Amino acid sequence: MKTGDIAPRKKALSVTIGPDLASPHTAVQSSANRVDVQNQITKLTNAAQQYLKSGQSALAFDSLMEAYLLDPLDARVISCEKAVLPAWENYRKQHTSVITPEKTSDDARLARLKAEREAQRTAKERQMWEQASSKPRMFGKK
């Protein structure tokens, strides 16, 4: 494409401006949005504290995370976080089972690998034997 071949634009370019230069109408909307967010954070942190008092750490953590996603630096979120996170850690430790692999010696591991390879080899030989001993297929006939 050549630069001289570009068709003229029919739409005007749009410009995005920051909140400092926004019209008063949008400033009112953004302050209303801030109030809504603050109200939602209050509801969520209060719910998290109530869940924590009733011993429901998982629900308290979920509520706190919703508030955290709205504003992680809010003072109410931070103070609620200090109470909920230790309880959540205790809940998680009690309700998760830690599966540790058995410590096996090198000899036991090698014996297990040899047995697996032997089983694979036997299965492959069996399949080859079945194919070799089956009736020959005639191509073109079914």
C-alpha positions in Angstrom: 0.0 0.0 0.0 1.3 3.4 -0.9 1.0 6.3 1.4 -0.7 8.4 -1.3 -3.4 5.8 -1.8 -5.0 6.1 1.7 -8.7 7.1 1.5 -9.7 10.1 3.6 -11.4 9.4 6.9 -15.1 10.1 7.1 -15.2 9.9 10.9 -13.6 12.5 13.2 -10.9 11.4 15.5 -11.9 11.1 19.1 -9.9 12.3 22.0 -9.9 10.9 25.5 -9.2 13.3 28.3 -8.5 12.6 31.9 -10.7 13.3 34.9 -9.0 16.7 35.4 -10.4 18.1 32.2 -13.7 16.2 32.1 -17.0 18.0 31.9 -18.9 18.6 35.2 -21.5 16.1 34.1 -19.0 13.3 34.0 -17.4 14.4 37.2 -20.8 14.1 39.0 -21.1 10.5 37.6 -17.6 9.5 38.7 -18.2 10.8 42.2 -21.5 8.9 42.3 -19.6 5.8 41.2 -17.0 6.3 43.9 -19.8 6.5 46.5 -21.3 3.3 45.1 -17.9 1.6 45.3 -17.4 2.8 48.9 -20.9 1.5 49.9 -20.2 -1.9 48.3 -16.8 -2.1 50.1 -18.5 -1.3 53.4 -21.1 -4.0 52.8 -18.5 -6.6 51.8 -16.2 -6.0 54.7 -19.0 -6.0 57.2 -20.2 -9.3 55.7 -16.7 -10.7 56.0 -16.5 -9.7 59.6 -19.9 -11.3 60.3 -18.9 -14.5 58.5 -15.7 -14.6 60.6 -17.6 -14.2 63.8 -19.9 -17.1 62.9 -16.9 -19.2 62.1 -17.3 -19.3 58.3 -13.8 -18.5 57.3 -14.2 -19.5 53.6 -17.2 -17.2 53.1 -15.4 -14.4 55.0 -12.4 -14.8 52.7 -14.6 -14.7 49.6 -16.3 -11.5 50.7 -13.0 -9.9 51.5 -11.7 -10.8 48.1 -14.6 -9.1 46.4 -14.0 -6.0 48.4 -10.2 -6.2 47.6 -11.0 -6.3 43.9 -12.9 -3.1 44.2 -10.2 -1.2 46.1 -7.2 -3.0 47.5 -5.9 0.1 49.3 -9.1 1.0 51.2 -8.5 1.2 54.9 -11.5 -1.0 55.7 -10.3 -3.7 53.3 -6.8 -3.6 54.9 -8.1 -3.8 58.5 -10.5 -6.6 57.6 -7.7 -8.4 55.8 -5.7 -8.5 59.0 -8.4 -10.4 60.8 -9.6 -12.6 58.0 -6.3 -13.9 56.5 -5.1 -15.7 59.6 -8.4 -17.4 60.1 -8.4 -18.4 56.4 -4.9 -19.9 56.8 -6.0 -21.9 59.7 -9.2 -23.1 57.9 -7.1 -24.0 54.8 -4.6 -26.0 56.9 -7.4 -27.9 58.6 -9.4 -28.7 55.5 -6.7 -29.6 53.0 -5.0 -33.0 53.0 -1.4 -33.0 52.3 -0.3 -35.9 50.2 3.4 -36.5 50.4 4.9 -39.0 48.0 6.3 -42.0 49.7 10.1 -42.0 49.9 11.3 -44.9 48.0 14.8 -46.1 47.7 16.6 -46.2 44.4 16.4 -49.9 44.2 12.6 -49.9 44.7 12.2 -47.2 42.1 14.3 -49.1 39.6 12.4 -52.3 40.2 9.1 -50.4 39.6 10.4 -48.9 36.3 11.6 -52.3 35.2 8.2 -53.9 35.9 6.4 -51.1 34.0 8.7 -51.5 31.0 8.3 -55.3 31.1 4.5 -54.9 31.1 4.7 -52.5 28.2 6.9 -54.9 26.3 4.6 -57.9 27.0 1.6 -56.0 25.8 3.3 -55.0 22.6 4.4 -58.6 21.9 0.9 -59.9 22.6 -0.5 -57.3 20.1 2.1 -58.3 17.5 1.4 -62.0 18.0 -2.4 -61.4 17.7 -1.9 -59.5 14.4 0.5 -62.2 13.0 -1.8 -65.1 13.9 -5.0 -63.5 12.5 -6.4 -64.4 9.2 -4.9 -62.5 6.3 -6.9 -59.6 5.0 -7.8 -59.5 1.3 -7.6 -55.9 0.1 -10.6 -54.8 -1.9 -12.9 -57.3 -0.2 -14.7 -56.9 3.0 
